[in-house]
Amino acid sequence: MSNQSIDIVSDTVVRRTGLRPNGLWVLLGLIAIMALMPLIASPYALLLMLPFIGYSIALLDCLIAVSVACAALGYALYTVDPNTIALHGTNRLFLTFPFVLYGLFRYLELVYTKGGGGDPAWEMLRNPHLIAATVGWLGATGWFLAG
């Protein structure tokens, strides 16, 4: 019975939004990242954090941790989704996950220990570890997609 309801919901979402199920994993990851960025990365964090006024720093840190975990999980599920494997013709995209995880962890390290994160794009372009994670991910993804 529950499998039928999942299938019905899945079909409804696909018909209404035009998203394939593998796109739903990407959407889940993007939502998690969007929840993470205003909390730690935006120069306009004060304006974006107005809904969070009254929350303790400890709670916001927990929310950041949950957002990072959801982003990582969403990407991991995307890489092993049968539709993704069929679309890209490879089942090895999961091997790119360590680059994503390292990039997320390194960014959090920058934010919490070095006071970075005010401009995420600038951090991506000037931090050698984030550049290495991005280049590694791009290289591995290109290698696996090329066959």
Phi, psi and omega in degrees: 000313181292328177297322178296318182293324177296317179297319181295314179298316181300314179297320180297315180298317181297316181292318185286319186260342183079005179276139172279160181304326178293332175292334178292325178293321177295317178300317177300315178296318180295322178297318179296318179294319179296327177289329181284314189301312181297334183287328187230346195243342190273140174293343178256033186302325181299314179294320182285340182266004180308320178296341183263003180297132184104344176278146178282160177299321180298319179293318178297322175298321176295320179296322176297316180298318178295320179297317178296317179297319179294320178297315179296316179296318178300318179292317180298317179293324177299318184291336181254001179295133180303325179292323177294316179298317179293320182295316185264350177071024177212146176252017184257006180296337178298339179289349176275351183302319179302326178295318179295314181297317178297318178298316178297313181294320180294321178296316177298322178297318177300317183292313188276331184253335184245002178070020179278191175099356180296326179225096185300325180295318179295321177299319181295328184272342184244346180271120184297329180290319178291324176296315180297319179296319180293314179295320177298317179295314179299316180296314180295316180297314178300318180299314182290324179287331179287340176109000000 
